[in-house]
Every structure is written in structure tokens, then in C-alpha cells.
């Protein structure tokens, strides 16, 4: 079994909540504090874990980019 743990803390609590929301349909998150959460991925094969990691990371990157754009224009 392969396992990966990720802890996420963003610029603001609102941004951190938005990042957690982007993962809502993909995996469960565990809130560590008001502005920090973690997620855990487990897969039997390393290549499957890599694929799941890539999917989650792309979602986080896209959401972070949107938050940066809104932050500049709000």
C-alpha cells in the first residue's frame, strides 16, 4: 500500500476553505485548524497514487490561480 499525506495552509482562511472545497468531490479533508487542512491518499500501486496525486494537485493549482486573480481585482 502506498500513502501520501498533504497539509494545506493558504494566504487567508477564506482561500484555504476554497482550496478544500475544490477537493470536495475527490477526497475527504481533515481540518487541522481554522486555516489548515490535510488530506490522505492511499493506493495499492504507486502509479495509481501518482495519478490520484496529479488530479488533486491540478485542482488545487487551478483554484489557487483563480483566487490570485480575484485577489488582484477585488
C-alpha positions as CSV (number, residue, x, y, z in Angstrom):
1,X,0.0,0.0,0.0
2,X,1.3,3.4,-1.0
3,X,0.2,6.5,1.0
4,X,0.7,10.2,0.6
5,X,-0.2,12.9,3.2
6,X,-0.6,16.6,2.3
7,X,-1.2,19.6,4.6
8,X,-2.5,22.8,3.1
9,X,-2.3,26.3,4.5
10,X,-3.1,29.3,2.3
11,X,-2.8,33.0,2.4
12,X,-6.1,33.5,4.2
13,X,-8.7,31.3,5.9
14,X,-11.1,32.0,3.0
15,X,-8.6,30.9,0.5
16,X,-7.9,27.7,2.5
17,X,-11.6,27.0,2.6
18,X,-11.9,27.5,-1.2
19,X,-9.0,25.1,-1.7
20,X,-10.7,22.5,0.5
21,X,-13.9,23.0,-1.4
22,X,-12.3,22.2,-4.7
23,X,-11.5,18.8,-3.4
24,X,-15.0,18.1,-2.1
25,X,-15.9,15.6,-4.9
26,X,-12.4,13.9,-5.0
27,X,-11.5,13.2,-1.4
28,X,-12.2,13.9,2.3
29,X,-10.2,16.6,4.1
30,X,-9.4,16.8,7.8
31,X,-9.4,20.3,9.3
32,X,-6.3,20.8,11.5
33,X,-7.1,24.4,12.3
34,X,-9.3,27.2,11.0
35,X,-6.9,27.8,8.2
36,X,-5.2,24.4,7.7
37,X,-6.4,21.0,6.4
38,X,-4.8,17.8,5.4
39,X,-5.7,15.0,3.0
40,X,-4.5,11.5,2.7
41,X,-4.3,9.3,-0.4
42,X,-3.8,5.6,-0.3
43,X,-3.5,3.3,-3.3
44,X,-2.2,-0.2,-3.8
45,X,0.0,0.7,-6.8
46,X,2.5,3.6,-7.0
47,X,1.3,4.6,-10.5
48,X,-2.3,4.8,-9.2
49,X,-1.2,7.0,-6.3
50,X,0.7,9.3,-8.8
51,X,-2.4,9.6,-10.9
52,X,-4.6,10.5,-7.9
53,X,-2.0,13.0,-6.7
54,X,-1.8,14.7,-10.1
55,X,-5.6,15.0,-10.2
56,X,-5.8,16.6,-6.7
57,X,-2.8,18.9,-7.3
58,X,-4.2,20.2,-10.6
59,X,-7.4,21.1,-8.9
60,X,-5.6,22.9,-6.1
61,X,-3.3,24.8,-8.6
62,X,-6.3,25.9,-10.7
63,X,-8.2,27.1,-7.6
64,X,-5.2,28.9,-6.3
65,X,-4.7,30.7,-9.7
66,X,-8.4,31.8,-9.7
67,X,-8.0,33.1,-6.1
68,X,-4.9,35.1,-7.1
69,X,-6.8,36.7,-10.0
70,X,-9.8,37.6,-7.8
71,X,-7.4,38.9,-5.1
72,X,-5.9,41.3,-7.7
73,X,-9.2,42.6,-8.9
74,X,-11.4,42.8,-5.8
